[in-house]
């Protein structure tokens, strides 16, 4: 009997996200002919932070927020600025990211995948008076996708967004999972409007 290396177990979430992205690619047969110029997203976010590499006994469940501004170049391609903050017991995590996004538009919905890179800012908050807080800033890479459902021409509900996030802080690498949901507000217009 062979035992899989510990690193392989951490790669499985990435493989699941890649498989999900391939399924989304196959769903782009009936694309709509219109879209917004700018999308602004804000909502709740949960992160499973890989805290073992920095000395914790297990991963930490963190709650927080996720916000993004997406500039649509055309109906498929866009550039996304993404920021998030997560807060847990004695740990705070911020990510500031930018990257390309590809969308698959349908009649009243949109699937999307993106790749993100930028900066991670982690801080361990120690309560003992003799110790200071430990802060580390490093690289952050992410990738994933999500699904938006059009509620009206101006608003969409982001039903889910799931991202794999790799951060390098405290001279260690952390592999985190982030899941978000919230509201998307649309501004401007690109593409052809439907005839009534």
PAFI-721445 format. One record per residue: residue number from 1; residue in one letter; x, y, z of N, C-alpha, C in turn. Coordinates in Angstrom, 3 decimals, padded with zeros to 6 digits. Example, Ala and Ser with C-alpha at 12.3 -4.5 7.8 and 13.67 -1.06 7.14 Angstrom:
PAFI-721445
(dose 1, 'a', (013.190, -005.690, 007.800), (012.300, -004.500, 007.800), (013.200, -003.300, 007.800))
(dose 2, 's', (012.850, -002.250, 007.080), (013.670, -001.060, 007.140), (012.900, 000.030, 007.870))
//
This chain:
PAFI-721445
(dose 1, 'x', (000.836, -001.175, 000.000), (000.000, 000.000, 000.000), (000.883, 001.241, 000.000))
(dose 2, 'x', (000.563, 002.210, -000.875), (001.338, 003.448, -000.937), (000.527, 004.581, -000.326))
(dose 3, 'x', (001.238, 005.487, 000.270), (000.602, 006.655, 000.887), (000.939, 007.867, 000.042))
(dose 4, 'x', (-000.083, 008.661, -000.325), (000.128, 009.856, -001.141), (000.867, 010.904, -000.320))
(dose 5, 'x', (001.794, 011.646, -000.962), (002.486, 012.707, -000.236), (001.508, 013.782, 000.247))
(dose 6, 'x', (001.891, 014.479, 001.326), (001.018, 015.514, 001.900), (000.755, 016.634, 000.904))
(dose 7, 'x', (001.741, 016.943, 000.033), (001.551, 018.006, -000.957), (000.466, 017.673, -001.950))
(dose 8, 'x', (000.283, 016.386, -002.269), (-000.745, 015.971, -003.219), (-002.138, 016.260, -002.685))
(dose 9, 'x', (-002.330, 016.090, -001.380), (-003.636, 016.368, -000.784), (-003.996, 017.843, -000.893))
(dose 10, 'x', (-003.002, 018.707, -000.914), (-003.267, 020.142, -001.027), (-003.515, 020.560, -002.465))
(dose 11, 'x', (-003.110, 019.769, -003.425), (-003.316, 020.089, -004.835), (-004.730, 019.712, -005.279))
(dose 12, 'x', (-005.386, 018.798, -004.588), (-006.721, 018.346, -004.983), (-007.729, 019.477, -005.150))
(dose 13, 'x', (-007.786, 020.486, -004.238), (-008.741, 021.580, -004.478), (-008.475, 022.330, -005.788))
(dose 14, 'x', (-007.204, 022.450, -006.163), (-006.865, 023.121, -007.430), (-007.389, 022.305, -008.603))
(dose 15, 'x', (-007.227, 020.995, -008.548), (-007.714, 020.135, -009.627), (-009.236, 020.196, -009.745))
(dose 16, 'x', (-009.929, 020.281, -008.597), (-011.383, 020.404, -008.626), (-011.796, 021.715, -009.291))
(dose 17, 'x', (-011.093, 022.817, -008.979), (-011.413, 024.104, -009.594), (-011.144, 024.094, -011.101))
(dose 18, 'x', (-010.052, 023.451, -011.528), (-009.757, 023.357, -012.960), (-010.836, 022.540, -013.660))
(dose 19, 'x', (-011.252, 021.433, -013.074), (-012.316, 020.614, -013.651), (-013.607, 021.419, -013.773))
(dose 20, 'x', (-013.938, 022.200, -012.709), (-015.131, 023.038, -012.724), (-015.042, 024.089, -013.837))
(dose 21, 'x', (-013.863, 024.682, -014.015), (-013.685, 025.690, -015.063), (-013.886, 025.082, -016.449))
(dose 22, 'x', (-013.441, 023.853, -016.660), (-013.641, 023.188, -017.948), (-015.117, 022.917, -018.213))
(dose 23, 'x', (-015.850, 022.568, -017.176), (-017.293, 022.369, -017.326), (-017.959, 023.693, -017.717))
(dose 24, 'x', (-017.541, 024.782, -017.071), (-018.100, 026.089, -017.400), (-017.798, 026.479, -018.845))
(dose 25, 'x', (-016.613, 026.124, -019.344), (-016.274, 026.428, -020.727), (-017.231, 025.759, -021.701))
(dose 26, 'x', (-017.649, 024.553, -021.385), (-018.557, 023.842, -022.278), (-019.975, 024.399, -022.240))
(dose 27, 'x', (-020.285, 025.241, -021.244), (-021.637, 025.787, -021.116), (-021.820, 027.100, -021.855))
(dose 28, 'x', (-020.850, 027.511, -022.678), (-020.906, 028.830, -023.301), (-021.488, 028.798, -024.713))
(dose 29, 'x', (-022.396, 027.906, -024.979), (-022.936, 027.782, -026.332), (-023.925, 028.881, -026.690))
(dose 30, 'x', (-024.702, 029.356, -025.727), (-025.735, 030.348, -026.017), (-025.397, 031.673, -025.352))
(dose 31, 'x', (-024.447, 032.397, -025.900), (-024.008, 033.648, -025.308), (-024.980, 034.773, -025.623))
(dose 32, 'x', (-025.215, 035.644, -024.667), (-026.047, 036.819, -024.896), (-025.255, 037.834, -025.706))
(dose 33, 'x', (-025.934, 038.835, -026.238), (-025.309, 039.804, -027.107), (-025.079, 041.150, -026.441))
(dose 34, 'x', (-025.267, 041.254, -025.117), (-025.070, 042.526, -024.436), (-024.496, 042.295, -023.059))
(dose 35, 'x', (-023.880, 043.347, -022.526), (-023.307, 043.273, -021.197), (-023.006, 044.661, -020.680))
(dose 36, 'x', (-022.523, 044.750, -019.450), (-022.209, 046.033, -018.831), (-020.748, 046.391, -019.085))
(dose 37, 'x', (-020.436, 047.657, -018.974), (-019.058, 048.126, -019.141), (-018.253, 047.890, -017.865))
(dose 38, 'x', (-018.865, 048.179, -016.705), (-018.190, 048.019, -015.411), (-019.124, 047.297, -014.446))
(dose 39, 'x', (-018.576, 046.315, -013.717), (-019.312, 045.589, -012.684), (-018.628, 045.834, -011.345))
(dose 40, 'x', (-019.418, 046.179, -010.338), (-018.894, 046.400, -008.987), (-019.534, 045.362, -008.070))
(dose 41, 'x', (-018.699, 044.551, -007.421), (-019.164, 043.471, -006.552), (-018.783, 043.755, -005.110))
(dose 42, 'x', (-019.679, 043.397, -004.184), (-019.382, 043.451, -002.763), (-020.210, 042.422, -002.021))
(dose 43, 'x', (-019.610, 041.783, -001.031), (-020.374, 040.802, -000.284), (-019.577, 040.100, 000.795))
(dose 44, 'x', (-020.229, 039.096, 001.376), (-019.650, 038.274, 002.440), (-018.638, 037.297, 001.855))
(dose 45, 'x', (-017.617, 036.976, 002.642), (-016.609, 036.020, 002.194), (-016.158, 035.146, 003.365))
(dose 46, 'x', (-015.937, 033.874, 003.074), (-015.393, 032.906, 004.034), (-014.055, 032.431, 003.495))
(dose 47, 'x', (-013.065, 032.313, 004.366), (-011.768, 031.783, 003.942), (-011.301, 030.707, 004.898))
(dose 48, 'x', (-010.834, 029.618, 004.312), (-010.187, 028.543, 005.085), (-008.693, 028.793, 004.943))
(dose 49, 'x', (-008.078, 029.377, 005.994), (-006.681, 029.802, 005.941), (-005.766, 028.674, 006.391))
(dose 50, 'x', (-004.772, 028.374, 005.588), (-003.794, 027.317, 005.846), (-002.764, 027.837, 006.850))
(dose 51, 'x', (-003.076, 027.742, 008.142), (-002.246, 028.347, 009.184), (-001.169, 027.414, 009.726))
(dose 52, 'x', (-001.177, 026.150, 009.343), (-000.175, 025.215, 009.868), (001.261, 025.594, 009.505))
(dose 53, 'x', (001.510, 026.095, 008.269), (002.903, 026.466, 007.958), (003.458, 027.597, 008.829))
(dose 54, 'x', (002.592, 028.389, 009.468), (003.096, 029.480, 010.311), (002.967, 029.167, 011.800))
(dose 55, 'x', (002.782, 027.890, 012.135), (002.867, 027.465, 013.526), (001.574, 027.142, 014.230))
(dose 56, 'x', (000.425, 027.249, 013.564), (-000.846, 026.886, 014.197), (-001.048, 025.371, 014.104))
(dose 57, 'x', (-001.855, 024.833, 014.993), (-002.098, 023.394, 015.019), (-002.995, 022.937, 013.875))
(dose 58, 'x', (-003.858, 023.825, 013.354), (-004.780, 023.442, 012.280), (-005.118, 024.683, 011.450))
(dose 59, 'x', (-005.884, 024.470, 010.381), (-006.355, 025.580, 009.557), (-007.313, 026.446, 010.371))
(dose 60, 'x', (-007.483, 027.707, 009.926), (-008.349, 028.642, 010.644), (-009.511, 029.037, 009.740))
(dose 61, 'x', (-010.734, 028.970, 010.285), (-011.921, 029.452, 009.583), (-012.035, 030.953, 009.823))
(dose 62, 'x', (-012.108, 031.728, 008.720), (-012.127, 033.183, 008.826), (-013.332, 033.743, 008.073))
(dose 63, 'x', (-013.958, 034.753, 008.636), (-015.079, 035.450, 008.005), (-014.645, 036.854, 007.651))
(dose 64, 'x', (-015.282, 037.418, 006.593), (-014.918, 038.764, 006.206), (-015.700, 039.245, 005.007))
(dose 65, 'x', (-015.034, 039.987, 004.133), (-015.658, 040.623, 002.984), (-014.807, 040.399, 001.737))
(dose 66, 'x', (-015.449, 040.548, 000.594), (-014.774, 040.486, -000.704), (-015.409, 041.561, -001.579))
(dose 67, 'x', (-014.588, 042.337, -002.270), (-015.064, 043.379, -003.172), (-014.235, 043.347, -004.442))
(dose 68, 'x', (-014.864, 043.704, -005.568), (-014.148, 043.702, -006.842), (-014.761, 044.714, -007.792))
(dose 69, 'x', (-013.914, 045.278, -008.653), (-014.345, 046.123, -009.755), (-013.833, 045.462, -011.024))
(dose 70, 'x', (-014.752, 045.167, -011.945), (-014.402, 044.488, -013.194), (-014.696, 045.411, -014.367))
(dose 71, 'x', (-013.680, 045.689, -015.164), (-013.841, 046.469, -016.388), (-013.925, 045.534, -017.566))
(dose 72, 'x', (-015.086, 045.475, -018.218), (-015.292, 044.565, -019.340), (-014.734, 045.180, -020.626))
(dose 73, 'x', (-013.774, 044.513, -021.235), (-013.175, 044.971, -022.489), (-014.119, 044.676, -023.640))
(dose 74, 'x', (-014.690, 043.482, -023.623), (-015.736, 043.088, -024.575), (-016.672, 042.136, -023.838))
(dose 75, 'x', (-017.517, 041.398, -024.562), (-018.497, 040.537, -023.898), (-017.868, 039.340, -023.185))
(dose 76, 'x', (-016.633, 039.006, -023.524), (-015.992, 037.835, -022.922), (-014.853, 038.196, -021.973))
(dose 77, 'x', (-014.009, 039.128, -022.357), (-012.788, 039.415, -021.606), (-012.921, 040.661, -020.747))
(dose 78, 'x', (-012.281, 040.611, -019.567), (-012.326, 041.734, -018.627), (-011.057, 041.734, -017.776))
(dose 79, 'x', (-010.861, 042.833, -017.064), (-009.794, 042.950, -016.065), (-010.464, 043.199, -014.724))
(dose 80, 'x', (-010.059, 042.440, -013.702), (-010.679, 042.522, -012.379), (-009.676, 042.998, -011.340))
(dose 81, 'x', (-010.097, 043.982, -010.536), (-009.382, 044.390, -009.326), (-010.150, 043.801, -008.151))
(dose 82, 'x', (-009.495, 042.985, -007.336), (-010.158, 042.225, -006.280), (-009.483, 042.504, -004.943))
(dose 83, 'x', (-010.280, 042.767, -003.926), (-009.755, 042.943, -002.575), (-010.601, 042.175, -001.581))
(dose 84, 'x', (-009.957, 041.653, -000.545), (-010.701, 040.925, 000.481), (-010.011, 041.064, 001.824))
(dose 85, 'x', (-010.815, 040.969, 002.874), (-010.304, 040.977, 004.234), (-010.991, 039.903, 005.038))
(dose 86, 'x', (-010.208, 039.121, 005.770), (-010.756, 038.022, 006.574), (-010.181, 038.100, 007.981))
(dose 87, 'x', (-011.024, 037.736, 008.959), (-010.666, 037.923, 010.352), (-010.966, 036.641, 011.126))
(dose 88, 'x', (-009.969, 036.173, 011.851), (-010.124, 034.972, 012.659), (-009.484, 035.175, 014.014))
(dose 89, 'x', (-009.504, 034.145, 014.808), (-008.906, 034.214, 016.142), (-007.408, 034.475, 016.013))
(dose 90, 'x', (-006.969, 035.631, 016.450), (-005.557, 036.036, 016.465), (-004.928, 036.164, 015.077))
(dose 91, 'x', (-005.719, 036.220, 014.004), (-005.141, 036.332, 012.668), (-006.032, 037.192, 011.781))
(dose 92, 'x', (-005.394, 038.085, 011.017), (-006.074, 038.930, 010.043), (-005.385, 038.743, 008.704))
(dose 93, 'x', (-006.180, 038.622, 007.619), (-005.628, 038.380, 006.288), (-006.286, 039.315, 005.279))
(dose 94, 'x', (-005.459, 040.077, 004.528), (-005.939, 040.930, 003.444), (-005.255, 040.506, 002.151))
(dose 95, 'x', (-006.015, 040.517, 001.044), (-005.458, 040.247, -000.283), (-005.877, 041.367, -001.229))
(dose 96, 'x', (-004.916, 041.867, -002.012), (-005.147, 042.903, -003.016), (-004.659, 042.344, -004.346))
(dose 97, 'x', (-005.579, 042.099, -005.291), (-005.259, 041.325, -006.487), (-005.767, 041.997, -007.762))
(dose 98, 'x', (-005.166, 041.637, -008.884), (-005.607, 042.068, -010.206), (-005.380, 040.906, -011.165))
(dose 99, 'x', (-006.213, 040.823, -012.212), (-005.997, 039.766, -013.187), (-007.073, 039.721, -014.254))
(dose 100, 'x', (-006.849, 038.889, -015.272), (-007.822, 038.744, -016.364), (-009.004, 037.876, -015.953))
(dose 101, 'x', (-010.147, 038.144, -016.578), (-011.359, 037.367, -016.326), (-012.030, 037.048, -017.654))
(dose 102, 'x', (-012.529, 035.820, -017.768), (-013.244, 035.383, -018.965), (-014.667, 034.994, -018.560))
(dose 103, 'x', (-015.669, 035.522, -019.292), (-017.073, 035.289, -018.938), (-017.801, 034.501, -020.009))
(dose 104, 'x', (-018.774, 033.705, -019.577), (-019.669, 032.955, -020.455), (-021.066, 033.451, -020.146))
(dose 105, 'x', (-021.603, 034.276, -020.998), (-022.904, 034.894, -020.746), (-024.021, 034.056, -021.343))
(dose 106, 'x', (-025.091, 033.921, -020.568), (-026.309, 033.283, -021.032), (-027.435, 034.292, -020.861))
(dose 107, 'x', (-028.656, 033.898, -021.096), (-029.778, 034.827, -021.110), (-029.861, 035.687, -019.847))
(dose 108, 'x', (-029.938, 035.081, -018.667), (-030.053, 035.847, -017.422), (-028.964, 035.468, -016.422))
(dose 109, 'x', (-027.819, 035.031, -016.922), (-026.767, 034.617, -016.016), (-025.399, 034.753, -016.671))
(dose 110, 'x', (-024.376, 034.629, -015.826), (-023.006, 034.692, -016.316), (-022.138, 033.784, -015.473))
(dose 111, 'x', (-021.379, 032.927, -016.121), (-020.325, 032.154, -015.488), (-019.014, 032.867, -015.785))
(dose 112, 'x', (-018.066, 032.815, -014.861), (-016.778, 033.444, -015.124), (-015.656, 032.667, -014.453))
(dose 113, 'x', (-014.473, 032.792, -015.033), (-013.236, 032.262, -014.455), (-012.211, 033.385, -014.501))
(dose 114, 'x', (-011.311, 033.394, -013.527), (-010.276, 034.421, -013.516), (-009.004, 033.898, -012.880))
(dose 115, 'x', (-007.910, 034.567, -013.200), (-006.615, 034.347, -012.585), (-006.183, 035.652, -011.947))
(dose 116, 'x', (-005.716, 035.616, -010.702), (-005.416, 036.835, -009.963), (-004.015, 036.773, -009.361))
(dose 117, 'x', (-003.357, 037.931, -009.280), (-002.068, 038.002, -008.613), (-001.950, 039.361, -007.923))
(dose 118, 'x', (-001.141, 039.415, -006.871), (-000.988, 040.671, -006.157), (-000.282, 040.487, -004.836))
(dose 119, 'x', (-000.844, 041.103, -003.792), (-000.183, 041.189, -002.498), (-001.073, 040.609, -001.400))
(dose 120, 'x', (-000.434, 039.936, -000.452), (-001.105, 039.443, 000.753), (-000.520, 040.165, 001.958))
(dose 121, 'x', (-001.365, 040.494, 002.912), (-000.960, 041.189, 004.122), (-001.566, 040.429, 005.301))
(dose 122, 'x', (-000.744, 039.672, 006.022), (-001.210, 038.858, 007.138), (-000.650, 039.410, 008.445))
(dose 123, 'x', (-001.476, 039.346, 009.485), (-001.028, 039.815, 010.789), (-001.518, 038.872, 011.873))
(dose 124, 'x', (-000.582, 038.401, 012.695), (-000.914, 037.587, 013.867), (-001.019, 038.542, 015.041))
(dose 125, 'x', (-002.178, 038.568, 015.697), (-002.436, 039.475, 016.816), (-002.236, 038.728, 018.124))
(dose 126, 'x', (-001.152, 039.036, 018.799), (-000.811, 038.365, 020.053), (-001.330, 039.211, 021.208))
(dose 127, 'x', (-001.992, 038.578, 022.162), (-002.620, 039.324, 023.266), (-001.684, 039.550, 024.451))
(dose 128, 'x', (-000.581, 038.830, 024.520), (000.331, 039.001, 025.657), (000.987, 040.383, 025.592))
(dose 129, 'x', (001.102, 041.059, 026.752), (001.657, 042.413, 026.772), (003.133, 042.438, 026.396))
(dose 130, 'x', (003.843, 041.364, 026.659), (005.281, 041.346, 026.396), (005.613, 041.089, 024.927))
(dose 131, 'x', (004.605, 040.734, 024.124), (004.856, 040.417, 022.724), (004.156, 041.427, 021.818))
(dose 132, 'x', (004.768, 041.712, 020.684), (004.177, 042.591, 019.682), (003.440, 041.760, 018.632))
(dose 133, 'x', (002.588, 042.431, 017.867), (001.930, 041.760, 016.748), (002.963, 041.440, 015.672))
(dose 134, 'x', (002.746, 040.352, 014.949), (003.650, 039.939, 013.890), (002.951, 040.125, 012.557))
(dose 135, 'x', (003.511, 040.986, 011.715), (002.909, 041.297, 010.426), (003.861, 040.878, 009.319))
(dose 136, 'x', (003.299, 040.351, 008.227), (004.100, 039.943, 007.086), (003.356, 040.272, 005.798))
(dose 137, 'x', (004.066, 040.843, 004.850), (003.513, 041.169, 003.535), (004.249, 040.332, 002.503))
(dose 138, 'x', (003.484, 039.721, 001.598), (004.109, 038.873, 000.582), (003.244, 038.749, -000.643))
(dose 139, 'x', (003.624, 037.828, -001.496), (002.952, 037.605, -002.767), (001.661, 036.812, -002.562))
(dose 140, 'x', (000.686, 037.080, -003.434), (-000.579, 036.351, -003.411), (-000.970, 035.994, -004.844))
(dose 141, 'x', (-001.311, 034.738, -005.064), (-001.781, 034.259, -006.366), (-003.110, 033.558, -006.158))
(dose 142, 'x', (-004.028, 033.731, -007.085), (-005.329, 033.097, -006.933), (-005.944, 032.746, -008.266))
(dose 143, 'x', (-006.913, 031.896, -008.212), (-007.647, 031.522, -009.407), (-008.936, 030.824, -009.025))
(dose 144, 'x', (-009.931, 030.993, -009.870), (-011.209, 030.362, -009.589), (-012.277, 030.903, -010.508))
(dose 145, 'x', (-013.503, 030.926, -010.017), (-014.602, 031.396, -010.842), (-015.870, 031.495, -010.038))
(dose 146, 'x', (-016.971, 031.786, -010.759), (-018.232, 031.941, -010.064), (-019.404, 032.037, -011.004))
(dose 147, 'x', (-020.565, 032.353, -010.416), (-021.823, 032.416, -011.149), (-022.634, 033.611, -010.665))
(dose 148, 'x', (-023.055, 034.469, -011.608), (-023.921, 035.613, -011.320), (-025.282, 035.375, -011.965))
(dose 149, 'x', (-026.347, 035.678, -011.224), (-027.701, 035.596, -011.759), (-028.273, 037.003, -011.853))
(dose 150, 'x', (-028.771, 037.391, -013.050), (-029.309, 038.726, -013.266), (-030.653, 038.890, -012.565))
(dose 151, 'x', (-030.702, 039.811, -011.629), (-031.933, 040.127, -010.913), (-032.708, 041.198, -011.665))
(dose 152, 'x', (-031.972, 042.171, -012.236), (-032.545, 043.239, -013.048), (-031.431, 043.720, -013.986))
(dose 153, 'x', (-031.728, 044.633, -014.908), (-030.653, 045.127, -015.772), (-029.529, 045.816, -014.990))
(dose 154, 'x', (-029.798, 046.358, -013.820), (-028.795, 047.074, -013.029), (-028.097, 046.203, -011.999))
(dose 155, 'x', (-028.776, 045.147, -011.501), (-028.241, 044.348, -010.397), (-028.202, 042.859, -010.744))
(dose 156, 'x', (-027.158, 042.193, -010.237), (-027.060, 040.733, -010.288), (-026.742, 040.225, -008.898))
(dose 157, 'x', (-027.119, 038.983, -008.645), (-026.762, 038.303, -007.404), (-025.574, 037.396, -007.718))
(dose 158, 'x', (-024.474, 037.593, -007.013), (-023.353, 036.654, -007.143), (-023.679, 035.479, -006.239))
(dose 159, 'x', (-024.184, 034.410, -006.853), (-024.615, 033.232, -006.109), (-023.423, 032.599, -005.404))
(dose 160, 'x', (-022.300, 032.508, -006.101), (-021.071, 032.034, -005.469), (-019.870, 032.480, -006.282))
(dose 161, 'x', (-018.762, 032.599, -005.578), (-017.446, 032.762, -006.183), (-016.495, 031.932, -005.341))
(dose 162, 'x', (-015.749, 031.045, -005.953), (-014.811, 030.183, -005.235), (-013.422, 030.375, -005.818))
(dose 163, 'x', (-012.450, 030.629, -004.951), (-011.077, 030.874, -005.382), (-010.094, 030.067, -004.546))
(dose 164, 'x', (-009.081, 029.547, -005.212), (-007.920, 028.971, -004.537), (-006.901, 030.093, -004.427))
(dose 165, 'x', (-006.409, 030.369, -003.214), (-005.475, 031.466, -002.985), (-004.182, 030.922, -002.398))
(dose 166, 'x', (-003.061, 031.227, -003.048), (-001.746, 030.856, -002.504), (-001.049, 032.134, -002.068))
(dose 167, 'x', (-000.695, 032.206, -000.790), (000.004, 033.367, -000.265), (001.368, 032.944, 000.258))
(dose 168, 'x', (002.333, 033.839, 000.134), (003.680, 033.617, 000.674), (003.972, 034.701, 001.698))
(dose 169, 'x', (003.719, 034.402, 002.964), (004.012, 035.331, 004.046), (004.732, 034.584, 005.161))
(dose 170, 'x', (005.426, 035.318, 006.014), (006.230, 034.736, 007.094), (007.237, 033.729, 006.549))
(dose 171, 'x', (007.725, 033.952, 005.314), (008.686, 033.064, 004.639), (008.142, 031.646, 004.481))
(dose 172, 'x', (006.834, 031.519, 004.437), (006.172, 030.226, 004.253), (005.062, 030.391, 003.233))
(dose 173, 'x', (004.660, 029.295, 002.593), (003.538, 029.314, 001.660), (002.275, 028.793, 002.318))
(dose 174, 'x', (001.146, 029.473, 002.046), (-000.147, 029.040, 002.559), (-001.088, 028.809, 001.375))
(dose 175, 'x', (-001.835, 027.708, 001.382), (-002.817, 027.388, 000.346), (-004.214, 027.519, 000.959))
(dose 176, 'x', (-004.923, 028.565, 000.555), (-006.198, 028.919, 001.168), (-007.339, 028.758, 000.172))
(dose 177, 'x', (-008.536, 028.537, 000.682), (-009.753, 028.486, -000.125), (-010.651, 029.644, 000.311))
(dose 178, 'x', (-011.119, 030.434, -000.673), (-012.004, 031.571, -000.391), (-013.317, 031.387, -001.142))
(dose 179, 'x', (-014.444, 031.553, -000.440), (-015.768, 031.444, -001.051), (-016.535, 032.726, -000.703))
(dose 180, 'x', (-017.139, 033.358, -001.734), (-017.820, 034.635, -001.544), (-019.184, 034.630, -002.211))
(dose 181, 'x', (-020.058, 035.532, -001.754), (-021.370, 035.741, -002.358), (-021.814, 037.158, -002.034))
(dose 182, 'x', (-022.638, 037.749, -002.920), (-023.091, 039.104, -002.654), (-023.819, 039.717, -003.830))
(dose 183, 'x', (-023.705, 041.037, -003.968), (-024.436, 041.806, -004.964), (-023.475, 042.412, -005.978))
(dose 184, 'x', (-023.880, 042.396, -007.257), (-023.109, 043.018, -008.338), (-023.955, 044.148, -008.921))
(dose 185, 'x', (-023.354, 045.328, -009.048), (-024.023, 046.477, -009.655), (-023.357, 046.739, -011.006))
(dose 186, 'x', (-024.179, 046.936, -012.064), (-023.677, 047.130, -013.426), (-023.755, 048.597, -013.824))
(dose 187, 'x', (-022.712, 049.066, -014.525), (-022.659, 050.424, -015.038), (-022.246, 050.386, -016.513))
(dose 188, 'x', (-022.861, 051.250, -017.324), (-022.508, 051.321, -018.739), (-023.072, 050.160, -019.529))
(dose 189, 'x', (-022.693, 050.111, -020.827), (-023.243, 049.092, -021.712), (-022.274, 048.796, -022.854))
(dose 190, 'x', (-022.120, 047.505, -023.181), (-021.387, 047.095, -024.370), (-022.205, 046.013, -025.083))
(dose 191, 'x', (-021.967, 045.853, -026.364), (-022.674, 044.834, -027.142), (-023.942, 045.366, -027.754))
(dose 192, 'x', (-024.725, 044.464, -028.351), (-025.966, 044.821, -029.038), (-027.154, 044.618, -028.113))
(dose 193, 'x', (-028.008, 045.617, -028.040), (-029.221, 045.488, -027.249), (-030.220, 044.599, -027.984))
(dose 194, 'x', (-030.984, 043.846, -027.183), (-032.012, 042.986, -027.776), (-033.143, 043.816, -028.355))
(dose 195, 'x', (-033.732, 043.366, -029.458), (-034.915, 044.021, -030.024), (-036.133, 043.602, -029.234))
(dose 196, 'x', (-037.025, 044.559, -028.974), (-038.236, 044.260, -028.206), (-039.340, 043.751, -029.111))
//
